[in-house]
Amino acid sequence: MAILFIGCQDNYKRVGEEAIKKVYPQGVATNFTLTYTEAIKEMSTQDSSSSRVIAILKSPLNEDYDNLSFKYKEFPKGLQVDFFDEENRKSVIMADYAIIYSQTNLIDLQGNVVLESHDGKKLETPQLYWDRKNKWIFTEAEFTYTNPEDGTIMDGEGMDFNREFTFFSANKTYGLMTIKED
């Protein structure tokens, strides 16, 4: 009888896909719109004030994995975010896929990423990272940057800039650019 029980033990070492633990989201939302707002002035506990819209996030699917030790939110079917500055001017970012890492405040946008600023500047790239805490955007991938103010189209690889497009640094650029002389 003891030989029977010893012989039936599972000593098989799991490898490959069968060794991967299943991960399930704590919540799933479909076809949703999320509006981020902030109070215009600081409020006390018994104060009321108006607020302004900072951003509007739209996506056909959101999977929330904040139940894991490394928390994140995934947008496997893409997302669009409309940002509004203090003067209520709208900039838009769209991507085919996105993941927001909750603990590091980093957003990874992938697949046909397009960022259009309120003044018509446009950035197109296959992947873009946005550091929400430092308000910094960067990529190491190829990009196309269009600036209608200057009438230029710049292609390159790797760049970083602040959210307002007031500071822009490209690692490697190529193509034709118009340079104005004074």
Backbone as CSV, one residue per row, in Angstrom:
resi,resn,N_x,N_y,N_z,CA_x,CA_y,CA_z,C_x,C_y,C_z
1,MET,0.811,-1.183,0.000,0.000,0.000,0.000,0.870,1.269,0.000
2,ALA,1.964,1.293,0.771,2.858,2.451,0.830,3.509,2.696,-0.524
3,ILE,3.850,1.655,-1.238,4.456,1.810,-2.567,3.459,2.483,-3.508
4,LEU,2.203,2.156,-3.383,1.168,2.759,-4.227,1.092,4.263,-3.996
5,PHE,1.100,4.722,-2.753,1.024,6.154,-2.458,2.298,6.892,-2.863
6,ILE,3.458,6.292,-2.670,4.715,6.910,-3.066,4.795,7.026,-4.591
7,GLY,4.309,6.013,-5.287,4.328,6.007,-6.744,3.355,7.016,-7.352
8,CYS,2.366,7.481,-6.621,1.352,8.418,-7.136,1.678,9.875,-6.839
9,GLN,2.822,10.144,-6.249,3.179,11.537,-5.979,3.459,12.271,-7.279
10,ASP,3.180,13.570,-7.261,3.420,14.410,-8.442,4.797,15.055,-8.297
11,ASN,5.811,14.428,-8.877,7.169,14.970,-8.846,7.542,15.637,-10.162
12,TYR,6.559,15.817,-11.015,6.795,16.404,-12.324,7.135,17.878,-12.168
13,LYS,8.217,18.303,-12.759,8.644,19.695,-12.687,7.976,20.470,-13.819
14,ARG,7.191,21.486,-13.465,6.457,22.271,-14.449,7.407,23.208,-15.193
15,VAL,7.272,23.250,-16.513,8.072,24.131,-17.350,7.173,24.762,-18.399
16,GLY,7.692,25.815,-19.020,6.954,26.440,-20.116,5.668,27.093,-19.670
17,GLU,4.658,27.033,-20.549,3.401,27.733,-20.272,2.642,27.155,-19.097
18,GLU,2.788,25.861,-18.846,2.050,25.275,-17.720,2.596,25.723,-16.364
19,ALA,3.826,26.258,-16.329,4.421,26.750,-15.086,3.980,28.182,-14.775
20,ILE,3.438,28.897,-15.762,3.034,30.283,-15.566,1.759,30.338,-14.734
21,LYS,1.804,31.128,-13.677,0.615,31.288,-12.837,-0.377,32.199,-13.541
22,LYS,-1.632,31.862,-13.450,-2.679,32.676,-14.058,-2.842,33.967,-13.261
23,VAL,-2.969,35.091,-13.974,-3.154,36.392,-13.352,-4.481,36.938,-13.839
24,TYR,-5.330,37.321,-12.903,-6.645,37.840,-13.243,-6.795,39.262,-12.716
25,PRO,-7.446,40.134,-13.483,-7.640,41.510,-13.016,-8.672,41.559,-11.897
26,GLN,-8.548,42.589,-11.048,-9.537,42.758,-9.993,-10.785,43.448,-10.515
27,GLY,-10.662,44.075,-11.673,-11.818,44.728,-12.276,-11.618,44.918,-13.767
28,VAL,-12.723,44.906,-14.500,-12.704,45.113,-15.947,-13.784,46.131,-16.279
29,ALA,-13.434,47.142,-17.070,-14.403,48.154,-17.501,-14.396,48.197,-19.023
30,THR,-15.564,48.285,-19.622,-15.651,48.365,-21.074,-16.337,49.660,-21.483
31,ASN,-15.885,50.202,-22.609,-16.459,51.425,-23.186,-16.698,52.504,-22.128
32,PHE,-15.633,52.963,-21.530,-15.778,53.924,-20.438,-15.085,55.242,-20.730
33,THR,-15.515,56.244,-19.998,-14.903,57.571,-20.036,-14.631,57.981,-18.603
34,LEU,-13.405,58.404,-18.336,-13.003,58.818,-16.994,-12.548,60.264,-17.066
35,THR,-13.137,61.128,-16.250,-12.806,62.548,-16.254,-12.045,62.893,-14.974
36,TYR,-10.838,63.445,-15.141,-10.023,63.902,-14.014,-10.255,65.401,-13.848
37,THR,-10.550,65.809,-12.619,-10.756,67.223,-12.332,-9.910,67.633,-11.134
38,GLU,-9.761,68.956,-10.970,-9.095,69.483,-9.784,-9.788,70.773,-9.388
39,ALA,-9.750,71.068,-8.105,-10.341,72.309,-7.622,-9.478,73.482,-8.065
40,ILE,-10.123,74.559,-8.450,-9.398,75.742,-8.906,-8.616,76.376,-7.770
41,LYS,-9.199,76.377,-6.570,-8.494,76.877,-5.385,-8.605,75.839,-4.288
42,GLU,-7.670,75.891,-3.341,-7.661,74.937,-2.247,-8.916,75.100,-1.410
43,MET,-9.505,73.969,-1.020,-10.765,74.010,-0.262,-10.529,73.549,1.172
44,SER,-11.321,74.099,2.091,-11.303,73.613,3.465,-12.362,72.517,3.577
45,THR,-12.565,72.004,4.773,-13.496,70.882,4.942,-14.951,71.274,4.705
46,GLN,-15.300,72.553,4.892,-16.692,72.960,4.712,-16.809,74.020,3.615
47,ASP,-16.002,73.899,2.601,-15.973,74.866,1.518,-16.494,74.210,0.247
48,SER,-17.003,75.000,-0.622,-17.369,74.485,-1.940,-16.715,75.394,-2.968
49,SER,-16.286,74.788,-4.039,-15.584,75.541,-5.063,-15.846,74.874,-6.402
50,SER,-15.617,75.597,-7.454,-15.755,74.990,-8.767,-14.464,74.264,-9.099
51,SER,-14.536,73.373,-10.056,-13.351,72.621,-10.466,-13.174,72.749,-11.971
52,ARG,-11.995,72.355,-12.438,-11.728,72.380,-13.866,-11.300,70.984,-14.307
53,VAL,-11.574,70.668,-15.542,-11.210,69.374,-16.104,-9.732,69.397,-16.480
54,ILE,-8.988,68.397,-16.021,-7.566,68.259,-16.339,-7.391,67.307,-17.519
55,ALA,-8.120,66.183,-17.492,-7.976,65.180,-18.545,-9.241,64.349,-18.656
56,ILE,-9.477,63.835,-19.856,-10.573,62.901,-20.102,-9.962,61.680,-20.780
57,LEU,-10.105,60.519,-20.143,-9.549,59.271,-20.645,-10.688,58.416,-21.188
58,LYS,-10.544,57.927,-22.423,-11.554,57.072,-23.052,-10.886,55.806,-23.548
59,SER,-11.561,54.665,-23.341,-11.014,53.394,-23.811,-12.133,52.368,-23.959
60,PRO,-12.002,51.470,-24.943,-12.993,50.411,-25.062,-12.836,49.314,-23.998
61,LEU,-11.628,49.171,-23.412,-11.414,48.129,-22.410,-10.295,48.516,-21.457
62,ASN,-10.552,48.353,-20.158,-9.550,48.584,-19.110,-9.544,47.393,-18.183
63,GLU,-8.361,46.844,-17.923,-8.200,45.756,-16.964,-7.339,46.270,-15.820
64,ASP,-7.868,46.186,-14.593,-7.218,46.747,-13.407,-6.526,45.634,-12.623
65,TYR,-5.190,45.693,-12.564,-4.395,44.704,-11.840,-3.786,45.311,-10.577
66,ASP,-4.495,46.206,-9.922,-4.003,46.798,-8.677,-4.045,45.818,-7.513
67,ASN,-4.521,44.602,-7.742,-4.535,43.569,-6.719,-3.202,42.819,-6.636
68,LEU,-2.277,43.074,-7.556,-0.975,42.405,-7.561,0.047,43.196,-6.765
69,SER,1.187,42.580,-6.467,2.215,43.292,-5.705,2.799,44.443,-6.516
70,PHE,2.943,44.283,-7.845,3.349,45.386,-8.726,2.110,45.812,-9.493
71,LYS,1.471,46.864,-9.031,0.161,47.286,-9.510,0.250,47.964,-10.884
72,TYR,-0.748,47.675,-11.734,-0.827,48.326,-13.037,-2.246,48.238,-13.591
73,LYS,-2.515,49.097,-14.569,-3.779,49.101,-15.297,-3.440,48.948,-16.774
74,GLU,-4.158,48.073,-17.447,-3.857,47.774,-18.844,-5.026,48.180,-19.736
75,PHE,-4.698,48.723,-20.900,-5.681,49.128,-21.901,-5.357,48.374,-23.189
76,PRO,-5.757,47.095,-23.295,-5.335,46.270,-24.426,-5.963,46.650,-25.767
77,LYS,-7.045,47.394,-25.767,-7.690,47.788,-27.026,-7.502,49.269,-27.325
78,GLY,-6.503,49.878,-26.687,-6.171,51.265,-26.967,-6.812,52.250,-26.016
79,LEU,-6.370,53.512,-26.160,-6.933,54.572,-25.354,-6.704,55.921,-26.000
80,GLN,-7.521,56.878,-25.588,-7.380,58.279,-26.008,-7.484,59.124,-24.758
81,VAL,-6.545,60.064,-24.615,-6.563,60.971,-23.465,-6.553,62.399,-23.987
82,ASP,-7.531,63.186,-23.553,-7.588,64.608,-23.864,-7.082,65.361,-22.643
83,PHE,-6.010,66.156,-22.805,-5.437,66.951,-21.717,-5.841,68.407,-21.896
84,PHE,-6.105,69.086,-20.774,-6.465,70.493,-20.811,-5.511,71.270,-19.921
85,ASP,-4.940,72.360,-20.465,-4.033,73.181,-19.670,-4.835,74.215,-18.875
86,GLU,-4.132,75.117,-18.199,-4.784,76.122,-17.349,-5.682,77.061,-18.147
87,GLU,-5.411,77.209,-19.436,-6.221,78.082,-20.290,-7.264,77.286,-21.070
88,ASN,-7.496,76.036,-20.655,-8.496,75.137,-21.219,-8.216,74.779,-22.685
89,ARG,-6.947,74.792,-23.099,-6.562,74.370,-24.441,-6.336,72.857,-24.423
90,LYS,-6.852,72.175,-25.433,-6.851,70.713,-25.451,-5.708,70.148,-26.289
91,SER,-5.006,69.159,-25.712,-4.027,68.337,-26.423,-4.510,66.896,-26.321
92,VAL,-4.217,66.091,-27.344,-4.749,64.727,-27.408,-3.609,63.737,-27.627
93,ILE,-3.706,62.581,-26.944,-2.777,61.487,-27.187,-3.595,60.221,-27.412
94,MET,-3.216,59.439,-28.445,-3.908,58.199,-28.779,-2.875,57.098,-28.967
95,ALA,-3.253,55.862,-28.588,-2.376,54.708,-28.763,-3.231,53.449,-28.899
96,ASP,-2.666,52.441,-29.566,-3.367,51.165,-29.748,-3.359,50.328,-28.476
97,TYR,-2.382,50.561,-27.600,-2.232,49.790,-26.356,-1.577,50.691,-25.324
98,ALA,-1.968,50.526,-24.070,-1.339,51.316,-23.006,-1.333,50.526,-21.707
99,ILE,-0.344,50.836,-20.886,-0.269,50.263,-19.547,0.203,51.357,-18.601
100,ILE,-0.509,51.505,-17.489,-0.169,52.509,-16.478,0.351,51.773,-15.251
101,TYR,1.592,52.034,-14.898,2.186,51.428,-13.709,1.884,52.337,-12.517
102,SER,1.010,51.878,-11.643,0.492,52.701,-10.547,1.572,53.140,-9.568
103,GLN,2.508,52.279,-9.247,3.501,52.590,-8.226,4.616,53.510,-8.728
104,THR,4.922,53.462,-10.010,6.009,54.274,-10.536,5.521,55.516,-11.284
105,ASN,4.199,55.649,-11.463,3.610,56.770,-12.197,4.131,56.863,-13.628
106,LEU,4.450,55.718,-14.233,4.936,55.671,-15.600,3.850,55.084,-16.492
107,ILE,3.652,55.697,-17.663,2.686,55.210,-18.633,3.454,54.780,-19.875
108,ASP,3.188,53.566,-20.336,3.810,53.010,-21.533,2.743,52.947,-22.620
109,LEU,2.909,53.734,-23.677,1.973,53.775,-24.801,2.628,53.073,-25.986
110,GLN,1.876,52.181,-26.646,2.453,51.401,-27.733,1.508,51.328,-28.923
111,GLY,2.068,51.246,-30.109,1.301,51.035,-31.324,0.612,52.283,-31.838
112,ASN,1.113,52.844,-32.932,0.517,54.026,-33.565,0.231,55.146,-32.560
113,VAL,1.230,55.500,-31.782,1.073,56.561,-30.787,1.111,57.913,-31.502
114,VAL,0.080,58.717,-31.272,-0.005,60.049,-31.874,-0.307,61.037,-30.761
115,LEU,0.537,62.065,-30.650,0.331,63.132,-29.675,0.168,64.430,-30.460
116,GLU,-0.975,65.098,-30.263,-1.245,66.371,-30.937,-1.448,67.440,-29.871
117,SER,-0.621,68.495,-29.929,-0.740,69.574,-28.956,-1.800,70.571,-29.409
118,HIS,-2.202,71.437,-28.506,-3.250,72.419,-28.786,-2.875,73.381,-29.908
119,ASP,-1.575,73.584,-30.136,-1.142,74.518,-31.178,-0.784,73.828,-32.494
120,GLY,-1.180,72.560,-32.651,-1.012,71.864,-33.912,0.245,71.033,-34.053
121,LYS,1.142,71.055,-33.073,2.345,70.226,-33.144,1.926,68.766,-33.002
122,LYS,2.617,67.897,-33.739,2.209,66.497,-33.773,3.425,65.588,-33.695
123,LEU,3.343,64.569,-32.845,4.393,63.580,-32.688,3.798,62.213,-32.979
124,GLU,4.471,61.448,-33.847,4.035,60.095,-34.177,5.195,59.138,-33.926
125,THR,4.923,58.028,-33.212,5.961,57.063,-32.863,5.303,55.723,-32.525
126,PRO,6.029,54.614,-32.622,5.444,53.328,-32.246,5.372,53.104,-30.732
127,GLN,6.194,53.804,-29.953,6.160,53.648,-28.495,6.584,54.947,-27.826
128,LEU,5.883,55.270,-26.740,6.155,56.514,-26.020,5.934,56.274,-24.530
129,TYR,6.807,56.810,-23.709,6.675,56.724,-22.254,6.354,58.103,-21.705
130,TRP,5.523,58.138,-20.676,5.183,59.392,-20.032,5.356,59.218,-18.535
131,ASP,6.261,60.005,-17.958,6.498,60.025,-16.515,5.579,61.085,-15.927
132,ARG,4.472,60.658,-15.323,3.474,61.600,-14.815,4.006,62.447,-13.666
133,LYS,4.808,61.861,-12.813,5.323,62.587,-11.655,6.195,63.762,-12.086
134,ASN,7.091,63.539,-13.049,8.007,64.582,-13.504,7.502,65.332,-14.730
135,LYS,6.312,64.972,-15.219,5.714,65.600,-16.406,6.688,65.569,-17.578
136,TRP,7.280,64.388,-17.816,8.298,64.224,-18.842,7.893,63.100,-19.787
137,ILE,8.110,63.285,-21.093,7.724,62.308,-22.105,8.971,61.934,-22.888
138,PHE,9.149,60.624,-23.191,10.357,60.205,-23.889,10.131,58.912,-24.669
139,THR,11.024,58.663,-25.634,11.025,57.436,-26.409,12.433,57.178,-26.930
140,GLU,12.742,55.934,-27.201,13.978,55.557,-27.872,13.675,55.075,-29.286
141,ALA,12.395,55.043,-29.638,11.964,54.556,-30.950,12.063,55.658,-32.004
142,GLU,11.820,55.277,-33.255,11.765,56.258,-34.337,10.550,57.150,-34.135
143,PHE,10.645,58.388,-34.615,9.535,59.321,-34.462,9.476,60.273,-35.640
144,THR,8.310,60.880,-35.806,8.120,61.977,-36.754,7.469,63.105,-35.980
145,TYR,8.095,64.270,-36.010,7.602,65.445,-35.286,7.280,66.529,-36.306
146,THR,6.034,66.977,-36.312,5.580,68.000,-37.246,5.276,69.271,-36.475
147,ASN,5.875,70.387,-36.907,5.646,71.676,-36.274,5.108,72.642,-37.332
148,PRO,3.800,72.910,-37.342,3.239,73.786,-38.372,3.666,75.250,-38.228
149,GLU,4.064,75.673,-37.027,4.533,77.051,-36.832,5.774,77.329,-37.676
150,ASP,6.708,76.365,-37.689,7.945,76.507,-38.453,7.830,75.897,-39.846
151,GLY,6.795,75.092,-40.066,6.658,74.385,-41.334,7.673,73.271,-41.483
152,THR,8.068,72.637,-40.368,9.093,71.599,-40.419,8.514,70.233,-40.074
153,ILE,9.143,69.218,-40.645,8.861,67.826,-40.301,10.204,67.199,-39.967
154,MET,10.357,66.735,-38.738,11.620,66.167,-38.290,11.428,64.678,-38.016
155,ASP,12.297,63.853,-38.583,12.326,62.425,-38.303,13.552,62.133,-37.459
156,GLY,13.446,61.107,-36.623,14.600,60.772,-35.807,14.384,59.520,-34.996
157,GLU,15.361,59.255,-34.141,15.306,58.131,-33.206,15.655,58.638,-31.828
158,GLY,14.796,58.390,-30.869,15.033,58.770,-29.494,14.869,60.253,-29.251
159,MET,14.010,60.596,-28.313,13.810,62.001,-27.965,13.112,62.080,-26.619
160,ASP,13.194,63.262,-26.016,12.456,63.512,-24.783,12.073,64.982,-24.731
161,PHE,10.968,65.259,-24.031,10.460,66.626,-23.949,9.518,66.748,-22.768
162,ASN,9.251,68.004,-22.381,8.285,68.229,-21.315,6.880,68.239,-21.913
163,ARG,5.891,68.180,-21.058,4.511,68.050,-21.506,4.027,69.228,-22.337
164,GLU,4.586,70.398,-22.121,4.151,71.601,-22.832,4.871,71.793,-24.172
165,PHE,5.795,70.903,-24.531,6.603,71.024,-25.744,7.484,72.265,-25.731
166,THR,7.789,72.831,-24.561,8.658,74.003,-24.508,10.133,73.603,-24.478
167,PHE,10.437,72.371,-24.049,11.790,71.834,-24.107,11.734,70.546,-24.905
168,PHE,12.590,70.417,-25.916,12.572,69.264,-26.807,14.004,68.873,-27.105
169,SER,14.355,67.606,-26.884,15.706,67.129,-27.161,15.618,65.827,-27.962
170,ALA,16.146,65.845,-29.182,16.160,64.653,-30.029,17.556,64.046,-30.016
171,ASN,17.648,62.736,-29.870,18.946,62.060,-29.830,19.590,61.979,-31.207
172,LYS,18.806,61.597,-32.221,19.328,61.430,-33.569,18.251,61.894,-34.537
173,THR,18.573,62.859,-35.396,17.591,63.366,-36.348,18.116,63.229,-37.763
174,TYR,17.192,63.151,-38.691,17.530,63.095,-40.112,16.352,63.604,-40.916
175,GLY,16.574,63.853,-42.187,15.514,64.379,-43.032,15.758,65.843,-43.327
176,LEU,14.757,66.502,-43.884,14.844,67.908,-44.253,14.174,68.786,-43.220
177,MET,14.849,69.834,-42.828,14.290,70.809,-41.890,14.566,72.197,-42.420
178,THR,13.591,73.069,-42.238,13.761,74.461,-42.649,14.297,75.246,-41.458
179,ILE,15.353,76.015,-41.680,15.938,76.841,-40.621,15.758,78.301,-41.020
180,LYS,15.127,79.053,-40.149,14.881,80.467,-40.444,16.086,81.304,-40.038
181,GLU,16.435,82.268,-40.902,17.509,83.200,-40.583,16.909,84.542,-40.214
182,ASP,17.538,85.229,-39.271,17.083,86.566,-38.887,17.794,87.617,-39.687
